[in-house]
Each structure stands twice: as structure tokens, then as C-alpha cells.
Amino acid sequence: MLEDLVATVPGTRQVMVLSGDGLRMAHRGADVEFADRLAAACAGVQSLSAAIAQMHPGESREVRLVVVESANGFFFLMAAGPGAYLAALADAGVDAGLMGQQMRDLVARLGDHLATGPRAPEPEPA
């Protein structure tokens, strides 16, 4: 399904699913080392975004989408279920609206498959 996103949004370079603590779960378009670095950076962006969201009034302060535009392209980070995120890197010419819509559609299609539970320490041997 990640390949569908790459194929339907021209200019998409990398797409990944990651856990909230920055562990790569699946990726397309990048080597494993780059994907792991991106996943770790995403965890930092998610944490910063959550802190900013807490400053807004209202009951629900969840972060739904983060978009960063740089001189060379776009970064997208979207909540994809409890403890899971969908991230994408794209060229500067990408249609940001199309990317957002396709990411929302992908999250809806995958539903609970993207959720990751909290990590629990392994029990100590008896």
C-alpha cells in the first residue's frame, strides 16, 4: 500500500510507517539506514508537535498532520492510529493537497493495522 502512495503522488521520494517512539515499521523509496534516521527524526517532530498542540484550547489536542516545507521539498507526518504515524518526503513540486488526501486515504484503508501498542519491558526470568 505504501507503493500505491508513491505511485499516485508524483514527486514522492520516501514513505514510511513508524511507531511513536521512532522505530521504522515499513518503508518504500529509501535504504534502511536512511529510513531509520528519518523515523528517529519523525519521533522528535511528533513530540514537538504534540507539545505545541497542547497550547491550543479545547478538549481534543491531537496532532493530525505536520507539514514542513523546505527549499528542496516537503515533509509530511500524519497520525495513523494509536502510537503509529505515516511519514513522507517529497520533491518541492509535489502537490501538497494531493499528498495530504492520499495519506488520509491510506490511513483510513489501513486502519488498525497501523496501530502499535505501548512497548512493555520483557519479564525477568524467574
C-alpha positions in Angstrom: 0.0 0.0 0.0 2.9 2.3 0.6 3.9 1.8 -3.0 0.5 3.0 -4.1 1.1 6.3 -2.4 4.5 6.7 -4.2 2.8 5.8 -7.5 -0.2 8.1 -7.2 1.6 11.2 -5.9 4.2 12.4 -8.4 7.3 13.7 -6.6 7.1 11.4 -3.6 10.6 10.2 -2.7 10.1 8.2 0.6 7.1 6.9 2.5 7.2 5.1 5.8 5.1 3.8 8.7 6.7 4.3 12.1 5.9 3.9 15.8 5.5 6.9 18.0 8.9 6.2 19.6 10.7 6.4 16.2 11.0 2.8 15.1 10.6 2.1 11.3 7.8 -0.4 10.7 7.6 -0.3 6.9 9.1 1.9 4.2 9.4 2.5 0.5 11.8 4.6 -1.5 14.8 4.7 0.8 17.5 2.4 2.1 17.2 1.0 5.6 19.8 3.3 7.1 18.2 6.5 5.8 14.7 5.2 6.7 15.8 4.5 10.3 17.3 8.1 10.6 14.1 9.5 9.2 12.0 7.5 11.6 14.1 8.8 14.6 13.7 12.4 13.3 9.9 11.9 13.0 9.7 11.0 16.6 11.2 14.3 17.5 8.9 16.2 15.2 5.9 14.3 16.6 7.0 15.2 20.2 7.4 18.9 19.4 4.1 19.0 17.5 2.3 17.3 20.5 3.8 20.0 22.8 2.5 22.8 20.6 -0.9 21.2 20.2 -1.3 21.3 24.0 -1.2 25.1 23.8 -4.5 25.2 21.9 -7.7 25.5 23.9 -10.2 22.7 23.6 -10.8 19.2 24.7 -9.0 17.3 21.8 -5.5 18.4 21.2 -4.3 15.6 19.0 -1.9 16.3 16.2 -3.3 15.1 12.9 -0.8 16.4 10.3 2.5 18.2 10.3 3.9 19.6 7.1 7.4 21.1 6.7 8.3 22.9 3.5 12.0 23.4 2.8 13.8 24.8 -0.2 14.2 21.3 -1.6 10.8 19.7 -0.8 8.2 18.8 1.7 8.0 16.5 4.8 4.6 15.2 5.9 3.8 13.4 9.2 0.3 12.1 9.9 -1.2 10.3 12.8 -2.1 6.8 11.6 -3.6 5.2 14.7 -2.7 4.8 18.4 1.1 5.0 18.5 1.6 4.9 14.8 2.5 7.5 12.1 2.7 7.8 8.4 5.6 10.0 7.0 6.5 11.1 3.5 9.3 13.1 1.9 8.6 14.7 -1.5 10.1 17.0 -4.0 9.4 20.7 -4.0 7.0 20.4 -6.9 4.7 17.9 -5.2 1.0 18.7 -5.0 0.8 19.1 -1.2 -3.0 18.8 -1.2 -2.9 15.6 -3.1 -0.3 14.2 -0.8 -2.4 15.0 2.3 -5.5 13.5 0.7 -3.7 10.3 -0.4 -2.1 10.0 3.1 -5.6 10.3 4.8 -7.0 7.7 2.4 -4.1 5.3 3.1 -4.5 5.7 6.9 -8.3 5.0 6.5 -7.6 1.9 4.4 -5.0 0.5 6.8 -7.0 1.4 10.0 -6.0 -0.8 13.0 -3.1 -2.4 11.1 -1.1 0.7 11.7 -1.7 0.9 15.5 1.2 0.0 17.7 0.7 -0.7 21.4 3.0 0.6 24.1 6.3 -1.2 24.5 6.5 -3.2 27.6 9.7 -4.5 29.1 10.3 -8.2 28.8 9.6 -10.0 32.1 12.6 -11.1 34.0 13.3 -14.8 34.2 12.1 -16.5 37.3 
